[in-house]
Amino acid sequence: MDYVIEMLDIRKEFPGIVANNNINLQVKKGEIHALLGENGAGKSTLMNVLFGIYQPERGQIRVQGQDVNITSPNIANDLGIGMVHQHFMLVDTFTVTENIVLGSEPKKGLKVDIAEAEKEVQRISDQYGLKVDPKALVRDISVGMQQRVEILKMLYRKADILILDEPTAVLTPQEIDELISIMKSLVEEGKSIILITHKLNEIMAVADRCTVIRRGEGIGTVNVNETSTNELASMMVGREVSFKTEKQPAAPKDVVLDIKNLVAKDNRDVDMVRGLDLQVKQGEIVGIAGVDGNGQSELVEAITGLRPSEDGEILLNNQSITNMKPRKIYEHGVAHIPQDRHKYGLVLDYSIGENMVLQTYYQPPFTTYGRLNFNEIYNYAERIIEEYDVRTPNSLTMARSLSGGNQQKAIIGREVDRSPDLLIAAQPTRGLDVGAIEFIHKKLIEERDKGRAVLLVSFELDEVMNLSDRIAVIYEGKIVANVEPDETDDQELGLLMAGSQRQKVGEPQ
């Protein structure tokens, strides 16, 4: 059997941790090969070894049957290997073309030939159906489009082996469908793709074979058409996983969050929340369902004080918190799991311990006599790390060095542990594996059962349907429908999210 990539007995260590222990990965030409594992299992580390970012302590790599020593990404590029990282490596103020050709610019004399570069980018974009505007500024395009730019960067450098690290973690359902089509067309053109993921339904939809890693150990490789999501899940986490969250019917009590006629603008000064009304009561989870870009982010930021409200009122337990500073809002009993963990959730160059007290460091016992009490801070952090299964050597580890999923678990642990009156969970399971998703869903339901009000904002319709006691559909900045999860389905929700009116019982179809 000829393989385009063979990684044999790869071992990679970091201080205090063995990230990869004698792992084998063999990728055939023209296949989509999924690399599946929990958060922190060692998937990205293994691919960073293949891409030359890390050097393994032991093992052998073959590309197209030849033994190679990949000591840098430049060597990987020369061997036809390209990688799209989970967090994109783009310059916001550059155009699409400038980002794609960066480091490999075509020259006209001593100057960069941007016109020629734009023509080549357009040609490749058309060839693979990527539909990218070469002249657009990266800061002005959607996340899904930025990902296409990253893929174009690899294709511009003539990569034949493409590594996609959690490519759907930040995409909407529509963008995921488009990416799956792009991956299939790339393989038809003769490319080989390694897909790092923990989304089982995507593996079943697009992958040919799947290699599973658990806690740094290779578990095995299976043909996708001969397996099931249940089998893959148990290979990944080492136990049976429940895909349906068990919960008792909600018993809502007093109104905790009461939003009246709220108006909020986006960064372009455009109204994104347009006269929105919403209530969340004690002991219920209200899920916001909507297509990305209909005001969800601006709504959450207005409630948490990260964005000013132009009009309307936000009441928490009958007290106005409209346009309060974020710290005051937190002190009133609001916790926030932000959708962008790097921008709003963590200070990446602080330790995990320091990150666990970002909102409370100035309060006892973390501060005594005007000085930080690091013993208390790190003891507290160690408890959250243990309770929420955050995979990290210890609480002194820099937040930057944790996997995305473990960063997310740390944030969720910090916010839930504060026992807030209102817990806002924006994309709480983005980037998490099925085992961690199951755990987080249970935690959110536990908070509900303790009488907390939970506002869930998620682009995962399954998550909204599974967790919510009531679903509020947002469209063009307004709540256009309130529906019970057991009285609707994906199809009706999809229509409501697209602006259709809900039909009354007895109305003609």
MARFI-241771 format. One record per residue (C-alpha): residue in one letter; x, y negated, z. Coordinates in steps of 0.2 Angstrom, whole numbers, plus 5000, padded with zeros to 4 digits. Layout:
N
aXYZ...
//
This chain:
509
m500050005000d500749834995y500449695008v500749515005i501049485024e501749615036m502049565054l502849715063d503049735082i503049545085r503349485103k503249305108e503549245126f503349075135p503849035153g502749145164i501749225150v501949355136a500849275122n501049415109n501649595114n502249705100i500749655088n500549715070l499649625056q499649685038v498749575025k498249635008k498349524992g496649444988e495849485005i495049375019h495849455034a495049395051l496149385066l494949405081g495149375099e494649285115n495249105119g497049125124a497249295117g498749245106k497949225089s498649045086t500349095093l500449245081m500049125066n501248995073v502649125072l502149165054f502148985050g503848955057i503348845072y503848975085q505249105084p504849275090e505849365103r505749525093g504949595077q505049585059i504049485045r503949535027v503149425014q502749504997g503749665003q505349565007d506149545024v506149355029n506649245043i505449095044t506348965055s505248815050p503648775042n504648715027i505248885024a503448955026n502948835013d504348885001l503749065004g501949014998i501249015016g500048865021m499148835037v497648725042h497848695061q496348695073h496648505076f496948425059m498648345055l498048195045v498448005046d496847915048t497347755039f498047845024t496947895009v496548075005t497948074991e499247995003n498948135016i498948275003v500648224995l501448165011g503248235011s503048304993e502648134984p502848124964k504047984960k504047864946g505847794946l506047754965k504247724968v502847844973d501747884958i500047874967a499047864951e499848034945a499548104963e497748054963k497548144946e498348304952v497248294968q495648274958r496148414946i496448544961s494848474969d493848514954q494748684951y494148744968g492548654969l493148554985k492248384979v493548274988d493748084983p495648064981k495447874985a494447885001l495247835018v495347985029r494547885044d492947865033i492648045028s491748175038v492648315048g492048445035m492848335022q494448315032q494648505033r494448515014v495948385013e496948505024i496548645012l497048534997k498748495006m499148685005l498448704987y499448554981r501048644988k500548804978a500248904994d499549084990i499349135008l498149025018i498049025037l496448945043d496448915062e494648915069p494148825053t492248815058a492448755076v492048575072l490848595057t489048585055p488048735049q487948665032e489848635031i490148815037d489148885023e490148765011l491748825018i491249005016s490948974998i492648894996m493549035005k492749164993s493149054977l495049044984v495149234985e494349254968e495849144962g497049264969k497449184986s497449285002i496749215018i497049245036l495549175046i495849145065t494149155073h493049215087k491349195078l490749365074n489349325062e490649225051i491849385051m490349495045a489849365032v491549335024a493049445030d493649605022r494549675037c494849615055t496249635067v495849615085i496949545099r496549555117r497649465130g499149465119e499049655114g498449725097i496849825099g496649885081t496149835063v494449885056n493549875039v492149745042n490849835031e491149985043t490849895060s489649785069t489549625079n489349735095e490849845091l491949685087a491349595103s491749745114m493449765106m493849585109v493349565127g493449745133r491649765138e489949755132v489349585129s487549515129f487049405115k485349355123t485449255139e484249315152k483349185162q481749155172p480449035165a480848855170a479948765185p480148585181k479948455194d480248275195v480948175180v482748145182l483248065166d481947945158i482447855142k481247725135n481447645118l483347655117v484247575103a486147605100k487347565086d488847655079n490547595076r490047515060d488647415068v487247515061d485747565072m485947755075v484747775090r483147685085g481847665098l482147845106d481047905120l481648065130q481348135147v482248275156k481648345173q482348435188g482548625184e482448625165i483648625150v483048515136g483948555120i484248415107a484148495089g484648395074v485848385059d487448305064g487448115061n485648085067g486147985083q486648125094s488348065098e487747885101l486347945112v487548035123e488847895124a487447775128i486847875143t488647905149g489147715147l490347755133r489347645121p488247495125s486347505123e485647365112d483847385118g482747495129e483047575146i483947725154l483347775171l484147905182n483047955197n481947795193q483547685194s484147595179i485947645173t485747555157n487447485152m488347525168k490147565168p490547755166r491247775183k489647705191i488547815180y489647965186e489447905204h487547905202g487548085198v487848115180a489148245173h489648245155i490448385145p490948285130q490948355112d492748295109r493748375123h495348285117k494648115115y493448105130g493748265141l495648275145v497248175146l498248305137d499948245144y499248265162s499248435171i497748535172g497648495191e497648315188n496348325174m495148415187v495048255197l494948125183q493348055190t493648085208y495448055212y495147905222q493947985234p494348095249p495148225251f496048185235t496648015241t497047985259y497747815266g497847755248r498947895242l498548045231n498548205241f499248325228n499048475239e497148455239i497148415221y498048575216n497148685228y495448615221a496048645203e496648825207r494948865213i494148805197i495448895186e494949055195e493149035195y493048985177d494349105171v495448965163r496949065156t498448955161p500049005171n499548885185s498748715188l500348625185t500348675167m500048525154a498248525147r499048505130s499748685131l498148775134s497148845120g495648745115g494448865123n495348865139q495348675139q493448685137k493248805151a494248685162i493148535158i491548635161g492148695177r492648515183e490948445177v489848585184d490748595201r490248415205s488448475207p487648325197d485848275196l486048265177l487248375167i487448325149a488248465139a488748415122q489348555111p489848655127t490348815118r491148735103g492748835100l492348975113d492349165111v490749265114g491349315132a491649135137i489949085128e489049215138f489849145154i489548965151h487748995146k487449085163k488248935172l487048815163i485548915168e486248925186e486348735187r484548735180d483948855193k484748745207g483648605202r484748515191a484248425175v485248485160l485248395143l486048515130v486648445113s487148575101f487348605082e487148795085l485248825083d485448995091e486148915106v484748785107m483448915105n484249035117l484548915132s483248775130d481648775140r481048635129i481748575112a481748395107v482048365088i483048215083y482948135066e483647965061g483847915079k482147965086i481448115094v480148165081a479548325090n479548415106v479348605104e479348765115p480748885110d479449035110e478248935099t479448895085d480848975074d482448925065q481448895049e480248765057l481648685067g482648665051l481148575043l480848465058m482748425058a482548375040g481148255044s479648355040q478048335051r477548475062q475848535057k474448545069v473548715072g472148735059e472948615047p473048675029q474748735024
//
